[in-house]
Amino acid sequence: MSPVPPNPASDSRPSSGQHLATISHEGRFWDIYLEFDQDLRRPGAYRGSLAFSPADRGAEDDVLRTAVVIIEASYEEAVTRARGLEDHQLTGFLRSLLP
């Protein structure tokens, strides 16, 4: 079993998760990361949420996070599933998080 990466980020990046993609939406570029949550009730499952960070992020910009949307038996399967999301799906997730 692969270790779950720590959360939240402690370095200058907006997320310590796996970078998945960069998309454009409403005139801004957004970096998307896959972050993992530990579920003590299901220790063998890898539960991932998506974190969206504007590439031109300022102090007033928050990182937007989905609920858990990826659940797989291994880290590799979770990353593969997340990387399989298409731009229009990622844009839909982002739009659901914006005010």
PyMOL commands that set and color helices and strands:
alter all, ss='L'
color gray80, all
select helices_A, chain A and resi 75-83+87-97
alter helices_A, ss='H'
color red, helices_A
select strands_A, chain A and resi 18-25+28-37+46-54+64-65+70-72
alter strands_A, ss='S'
color yellow, strands_A
deselect
rebuild
show_as cartoon
